[in-house]
Amino acid sequence: MGFQTEFNSVCKFKSAQELYELLEYGRGKMVKSGFRVFPTGQKVIAYTPENQAIAIVRIVASIAEINFQGDEVTQVEMELIRGLTEEESRIQTSLAFEMFFGEQA
């Protein structure tokens, strides 16, 4: 058991439904497997399940727990700051691929 630290600039959605709720309602949450530490209060870039930068969000809460099935999970609640422009999205997506999502050394 241990905590995994997330990159301070990355908040990647695995579920299109979770991302849709954030974009539609301005607030949302996502559930990640394992215990993770998300920087509460910090603004981060949100990415689609396809690794495309889509918005700037603020992490409102990060709750790590063991659920009723005995799995370690972290729930992250966030609020939408704003969507990215097409150019911002293109640049952030390229940088994130090189820094986070591309080949691992």
One Martini backbone bead per residue (centre of mass of N, CA, C, O) as a GRO file, in nm:
protein
  105
    1MET     BB    1   0.098   0.034   0.021
    2GLY     BB    2   0.047   0.354  -0.152
    3PHE     BB    3   0.134   0.657  -0.287
    4GLN     BB    4   0.059   0.832  -0.588
    5THR     BB    5   0.192   1.078  -0.779
    6GLU     BB    6   0.085   1.332  -0.960
    7PHE     BB    7   0.100   1.534  -1.199
    8ASN     BB    8   0.057   1.878  -1.175
    9SER     BB    9  -0.055   1.900  -1.504
   10VAL     BB   10  -0.240   1.629  -1.468
   11CYS     BB   11  -0.586   1.523  -1.582
   12LYS     BB   12  -0.694   1.207  -1.660
   13PHE     BB   13  -0.943   1.067  -1.836
   14LYS     BB   14  -1.121   0.745  -1.865
   15SER     BB   15  -1.408   0.887  -1.880
   16ALA     BB   16  -1.640   1.035  -2.081
   17GLN     BB   17  -1.861   1.095  -1.868
   18GLU     BB   18  -1.692   1.260  -1.668
   19LEU     BB   19  -1.614   1.479  -1.875
   20TYR     BB   20  -1.895   1.568  -1.959
   21GLU     BB   21  -1.987   1.671  -1.678
   22LEU     BB   22  -1.778   1.892  -1.654
   23LEU     BB   23  -1.849   2.050  -1.920
   24GLU     BB   24  -2.162   2.082  -1.862
   25TYR     BB   25  -2.152   2.173  -1.525
   26GLY     BB   26  -1.844   2.264  -1.407
   27ARG     BB   27  -1.856   1.985  -1.254
   28GLY     BB   28  -1.662   1.706  -1.111
   29LYS     BB   29  -1.562   1.353  -1.133
   30MET     BB   30  -1.310   1.107  -1.050
   31VAL     BB   31  -1.187   0.768  -1.077
   32LYS     BB   32  -0.908   0.609  -0.928
   33SER     BB   33  -0.674   0.383  -0.903
   34GLY     BB   34  -0.561   0.394  -0.616
   35PHE     BB   35  -0.339   0.573  -0.438
   36ARG     BB   36  -0.362   0.932  -0.464
   37VAL     BB   37  -0.210   1.255  -0.529
   38PHE     BB   38  -0.381   1.559  -0.535
   39PRO     BB   39  -0.363   1.911  -0.586
   40THR     BB   40  -0.528   2.094  -0.390
   41GLY     BB   41  -0.617   2.404  -0.560
   42GLN     BB   42  -0.505   2.331  -0.829
   43LYS     BB   43  -0.418   2.389  -1.151
   44VAL     BB   44  -0.509   2.191  -1.442
   45ILE     BB   45  -0.485   1.971  -1.703
   46ALA     BB   46  -0.723   1.830  -1.910
   47TYR     BB   47  -0.782   1.496  -2.034
   48THR     BB   48  -0.860   1.278  -2.246
   49PRO     BB   49  -0.865   0.943  -2.319
   50GLU     BB   50  -0.681   1.042  -2.589
   51ASN     BB   51  -0.472   1.274  -2.484
   52GLN     BB   52  -0.639   1.549  -2.493
   53ALA     BB   53  -0.643   1.868  -2.451
   54ILE     BB   54  -0.932   2.068  -2.297
   55ALA     BB   55  -0.868   2.191  -1.994
   56ILE     BB   56  -0.914   2.392  -1.708
   57VAL     BB   57  -0.866   2.290  -1.367
   58ARG     BB   58  -0.981   2.251  -1.028
   59ILE     BB   59  -0.889   2.111  -0.740
   60VAL     BB   60  -1.105   2.037  -0.463
   61ALA     BB   61  -1.076   1.711  -0.425
   62SER     BB   62  -0.906   1.431  -0.242
   63ILE     BB   63  -1.005   1.079  -0.209
   64ALA     BB   64  -0.874   0.817  -0.023
   65GLU     BB   65  -0.982   0.465  -0.052
   66ILE     BB   66  -1.167   0.184   0.057
   67ASN     BB   67  -1.389   0.002  -0.077
   68PHE     BB   68  -1.637  -0.245  -0.066
   69GLN     BB   69  -1.437  -0.432  -0.256
   70GLY     BB   70  -1.125  -0.354  -0.156
   71ASP     BB   71  -1.043  -0.108  -0.318
   72GLU     BB   72  -0.816   0.121  -0.426
   73VAL     BB   73  -0.921   0.469  -0.423
   74THR     BB   74  -0.965   0.784  -0.608
   75GLN     BB   75  -1.130   1.088  -0.557
   76VAL     BB   76  -1.194   1.359  -0.791
   77GLU     BB   77  -1.261   1.696  -0.752
   78MET     BB   78  -1.391   1.948  -0.990
   79GLU     BB   79  -1.341   2.261  -1.168
   80LEU     BB   80  -1.416   2.468  -1.421
   81ILE     BB   81  -1.248   2.722  -1.583
   82ARG     BB   82  -1.161   2.633  -1.895
   83GLY     BB   83  -1.136   2.607  -2.212
   84LEU     BB   84  -0.953   2.530  -2.483
   85THR     BB   85  -0.808   2.615  -2.741
   86GLU     BB   86  -0.694   2.484  -3.025
   87GLU     BB   87  -0.399   2.574  -2.985
   88GLU     BB   88  -0.361   2.493  -2.689
   89SER     BB   89  -0.429   2.197  -2.730
   90ARG     BB   90  -0.206   2.125  -2.929
   91ILE     BB   91   0.036   2.203  -2.750
   92GLN     BB   92  -0.031   2.039  -2.491
   93THR     BB   93  -0.047   1.764  -2.630
   94SER     BB   94   0.245   1.755  -2.730
   95LEU     BB   95   0.385   1.790  -2.455
   96ALA     BB   96   0.251   1.548  -2.307
   97PHE     BB   97   0.362   1.330  -2.485
   98GLU     BB   98   0.662   1.388  -2.424
   99MET     BB   99   0.632   1.385  -2.094
  100PHE     BB  100   0.392   1.142  -2.034
  101PHE     BB  101   0.259   0.951  -2.288
  102GLY     BB  102   0.491   0.848  -2.407
  103GLU     BB  103   0.769   0.716  -2.394
  104GLN     BB  104   0.939   0.512  -2.171
  105ALA     BB  105   1.259   0.488  -2.012
   0.00000   0.00000   0.00000
